[in-house]
């Protein structure tokens, strides 16, 4: 398993959680809370590891900084919407709206990252380095601050 596999696996988990969240109703308050907690536990460490490790390597070793900065900016916006989602009451229509917007943001980000950012990254991470990077990425996720965005 290399860095690309680890990131892609994380993406799939997050997309699945968001899909489940979007199909809940305001009456499923406890389920919404559980899914939101699961989303935060998966998404926050993932973004932290990307920002502190993966993107930093790309910024240090490539000329295509615009693609990386766009991904970082997408994280910033996703964090804002996730924060709004945490603040909204689970039975409020605002919660569903925030969920939908976050899902769309994440899907857009994942698509660009797995295509454009990975294309840049494959020039930096050869097979051996990509395998080592997977281990470092997982370590960085464990170092992620516990606070909710």
N, C-alpha and C positions, 0 to 999 in steps of 0.2 A: 504494500500500500504506500503510495507516494503522497506528496502534498496536495496534488490535484484531486486524488481520490478522497482524501480526508475532507477537503473543502466541499467537494461535490456531495459527499455523504451528509455533511452538516446542512447543506442547502436543502436536500431532500427532506430531512427531519423537520426543518423549520417550515418548509412549504406545506408539509402534511399537517402540522399543528395549525397553521393559519387557515388551511382549508377546513379543518374541523371547527375552528373558532367561527368562521364565517357561516357555518351551517347550524349554529346554535340559535336559540330564541331568547328573548329577554326573560322568560320564565326559567331558563336553565342557568340561573345565577351561579350556583356552586360549580357547575361544569365549566362555565366561562372563567371563573377564578382559577380553577385547576389548569385549564389550558393556557391561560395567560401566564401563570407561574412557570409552566413547562416551557413556554415560548421564551420567557426571560432567561431561564436557566440554560437554554440552548443558544439563543441569539447573542446575548451579551458577551459570553466568553469567546464565541466565534468572531464577533466584530473586534473584540479586544486583541485577539491573536493576529488577526489580519492587519490591524492598524499598527500594532507594536512590533510585529515581526515580518509577515509576508510583504506588506506594502512597503515597509522600510527597506527591505532588500531590493525591491524593484526601484524605489526612488534612488537608492545608492548606486545601482548597477545598470540602469537603463537610461536612455534619453527620452523615452516616451512617458514623461512625467504627467502629462495632461490626462492620460487614461487613468493613471493611479489616483491623481487628485480628484477626478470625477467620482471614482469609487469611494474615496474617503468622504466626499461631500454627500454622497448617497447614504452613507452610514449616519452622518450627522442628522440628516432629515429623518431617517428611520428612527433614530433615537428620540427625536422630538415627538414623533407620532406615537411611539411606544409609551413615552411618558404621558402623553394625553390619554392614551388607552388605560393606563394605570389610574389616572385621576378620574376618569368617567365611571359613573355607577354602571354596574353590569346589566342593569335593567333599563338603562337609558338608551335612547336611539343614537346618541352621540357615540356610544361604545361600538355599536355596529358600524357606524360610519368610519370611525378611526380604524377598526379592524379591516374594513374593505380597503381603505387607503394604504394601510401598512402592507397588506397582502399584495397590492398592485406595485408598491415601491420595491418590495422584496423580490417579486417575480422579475421586474425590470432589471434590478441590480444583479440578480443571479444570471440572467440571460447575458448581460454585458460582461460580467465577470468571467463566466465560463467560456466566453468566446473572445472578447477583446483583451481582457486582463490576462487570461491564461495564455493567449498568443504571445504577449509580451514576456510573461513569466517563463515560458518554455525556452526562451533564448537565454535565460539566466540559470534555470534549474535543469541540469542534465539528469539522467536517470539516477545516478548515485546521489547527487545533491538533493534531488526531489524526494528520495527515500529518507535521507537524514532530516530534511525539512519537515517531513510529516511528524517525526518524533518531536522536533522542537515546537512545532505548531501545537501539538497536543499538550506539551508542557506549558506553553504560554496560556492555553485555555484554562489550565488549572490555577495559574497565577492571577487570573482575572479577578478584579475587585468584586466582592459579593453584592455590592449595592445595586439596586434597580436603577435603571437609567431614568 
